[in-house]
Amino acid sequence: SGTDAHAEGFETVASGEQSHAEGFSTTASGDQSHAEGMSTTPGVVGVALGVASHAEGLDADATGNYSHSEGNATHALGIASHAEGETTAASGAASHA
């Protein structure tokens, strides 16, 4: 795990520096990232990969730096993007879906 990182729950991974993963099969690999909720495909969804990113919900992922994804099957791909709701994707920089 990353320095000062914390993982709690079942099969959670907090590998980024100061990252936090909680829930079921979530991964917080970006530095200062936070993943919470549940992943049905560990390592692919339910992940916070971007620096200072935050993914929460079911199969939500935040791969852009400073991005935030929340809900069911949401994807925050762009830098500083925000995806929320169900089956949404925010792929452009500073985009919102």
FILUM-38607 format. One record per atom (N, C-alpha, C, CB): residue in one letter; x, y, z. Coordinates in pm, whole numbers, plus 50000, padded with zeros to 5 digits. Glycine has a CB too. Layout:
<pts>
AXYZ/...
</pts>
This chain:
<pts>
S500834988150000/S500005000050000/S500875012550000/S499055000050121/G500245023849967/G500995036349960/G501295042050097/G500235046449880/T502255051050103/T502615057550227/T501395064950284/T503795067250206/D501125062750411/D499995069050480/D498655065650416/D500175084150483/A498565054350345/A497325049950281/A496535041050377/A497615042450149/H495245039750349/H494375032050436/H493335024650353/H493695041050541/A493215011550375/A492205003550305/A491364996150408/A492864993450206/E490064996150388/E489174989050479/E488054982650399/E488604998650587/G487584971150445/G486524964050375/G487014950750323/G485984972550261/F486484946450211/F486794933450152/F487514935350019/F485514925150132/E488724930150010/E489554930849889/E489724945049838/E488934922249780/T490014954349929/T490264968249891/T491764970749883/T489594978049991/V492164980049797/V493564983249777/V493744998349779/V494094977249643/A494635003149861/A494985017449864/A496475018349836/A494615024050003/S496835019749709/S498245019549671/S498825033449648/S498415011349549/G497985043549633/G498485057149615/G498935063149747/G497425065949551/E499815072749740/E500265079849860/E499075087049923/E501405089849826/Q498865085550051/Q497755091550126/Q496375088350065/Q497945106550133/S496245076650005/S494975072649945/S494115064850043/S495215064449819/H492825063250010/H491895056450098/H490905048350014/H491145066550189/A490825035350040/A489865026649972/A488995019950076/A490585016149883/E487695019350048/E486785012750142/E485645006350065/E486245022850246/G485094995750122/G483954989050062/G484294975050015/G483434997149947/F483894971849891/F484054958549834/F484794959449701/F482684951649816/S486014954449697/S486834953849575/S487074967449511/S486174944849475/T487354977649591/T487674990849538/T489174993049540/T486955001949618/T489655001949454/T491075004949443/T491295019949438/T491684998249319/A492145025049524/A492555039149522/A494045039449492/A492215046449658/S494375040949364/S495785040549327/S496385054149297/S495965031749207/G495565064149275/G496095077649256/G496515083549390/G495065086649188/D497565091449388/D497985098049512/D496855107149562/D499285106149490/Q496585106849690/Q495525114349756/Q494135111149699/Q495795129349743/S493945099149648/S492655095149592/S491805087749695/S492865086449469/H490525086449664/H489575080049755/H488575071849672/H488835090549843/A488485058949700/A487515050249633/A486645043849739/A488215039349546/E485335044149716/E484425038149812/E483235032249738/E483955048449916/G482705021549791/G481545015249730/G481825000849694/G481125022849608/M481414996949571/M481544983049528/M481934982349382/M480244975449552/S482804972949353/S483224970449217/S482874956149179/S484724973049199/T482284954449059/T482034941049009/T483194936048923/T480734940648929/T484084945048884/T485274941548806/T486484948248872/T485124945948656/P487044942048975/P488154948249049/P489304952548958/P488684938549153/G489814964448984/G490924969848908/G490524976748779/G491864958948876/V489264974948738/V488784981148614/V487764992048646/V488144970448522/V486794988948729/V485834998848778/V485874998648930/V484374996048725/G485295008748991/G485435009949136/G486815014749174/G485144996649204/V487385022849084/V488765027249102/V488875042449100/V489645021148994/A489795047449179/A490185061549176/A491645061749133/A489965068649316/L491875063849005/L493225063148949/L493905076748940/L493175056948812/G493125087248922/G493715100448907/G494205106149038/G492715109848847/V495145115349028/V495655122349147/V494505130249208/V496865131749110/A494305129049337/A493245136049411/A491865133349354/A493515150849410/S491655121449301/S490355117749244/S489495110749349/S490535108649122/H488195109949320/H487245103949415/H486205096049336/H486575114949504/A486115083149362/A485115074549300/A484245068649409/A485775063349214/E482925069649392/E482025064049493/E480785058449425/E481635074749597/G480335047049475/G479145040849423/G479415026849371/G478555049249314/L478585022449278/L478715009149218/L479375010549082/L477345002249205/D480535004649067/D481285004848941/D481565019048890/D480524997248835/A481815028148982/A482195041848945/A483715042548936/A481645052249049/D484225050148840/D485665051948834/D486005066448801/D486285042548730/A487095070948862/A487595084448844/A489045083548798/A487475092948975/T489245083948667/T490595082048614/T491305095248585/T490525073848488/G490565105948567/G491195118948544/G491715124848674/G490215128548478/N492825131948665/N493335138748784/N492285148748834/N494685145848754/Y492085149348963/Y491145158549029/Y489685155948988/Y491515172948997/S489375144048943/S488035140748897/S487185134649008/S488105131248779/H485865134348985/H484925129149083/H483815121549010/H484335140549171/S483625109149048/S482595100748988/S481725095049099/S483215089448902/E480415096049083/E479505090949185/E478265085349120/E479135101949286/G477795074049172/G476575068049123/G476795053749077/G476015076249010/N476055049948972/N476095036348920/N476685036348779/N474685030048920/A477825029948763/A478505029048633/A478815042848576/A477645021148533/T479365051548657/T479755065048614/T481265065548593/T479315075648717/H481685074148499/H483095074748461/H483535089248447/H483345066948330/A484435093548534/A485015106948526/A486405105348466/A485065114048668/L486505107748336/L487725104848262/L488615117048242/L487385099048129/G488035128748228/G488805140748202/G489385147048327/G487965150848131/I490375155348308/I490975162748419/I489905171848480/I492225170948372/A489735171348610/A488765179448684/A487325177248637/A489125194248671/S487035165248591/S485685162148543/S484815156548656/S485745152048428/H483495156548633/H482545151748734/H481435144048664/H481965163548817/A481305131148698/A480235122748643/A479365118148758/A480795110548564/E478055118948739/E477145114748845/E475895108648785/E476785126648936/G475185101048866/G473935094948822/G474115080348785/G473385102548704/E473575076648669/E473665062848624/E474115062248479/E472315055748640/T475155054648456/T475715052348322/T476045065448251/T474725044248238/T476835073748316/T477265086448256/T478785086548245/T476775098448340/A479295094848154/A480735096348137/A481055110948112/A481255087548023/A482035116248184/A482525129948164/A483955128648115/A482435138648297/S484155130447985/S485465127447928/S486325139647898/S485285119747804/G485745151247886/G486525163247858/G487055169747985/G485705173147780/A488065178047969/A488615185248084/A487535194248142/A489875193548044/A487365193748272/A486385201748346/A484945199348299/A486725216548333/S484675187648246/S483335184448198/S482465178948311/S483405174348084/H481145178948287/H480195174248385/H479085166448315/H479605186148467/A478865154148363/A477795146048304/A476925140448414/A478375134548217/
</pts>
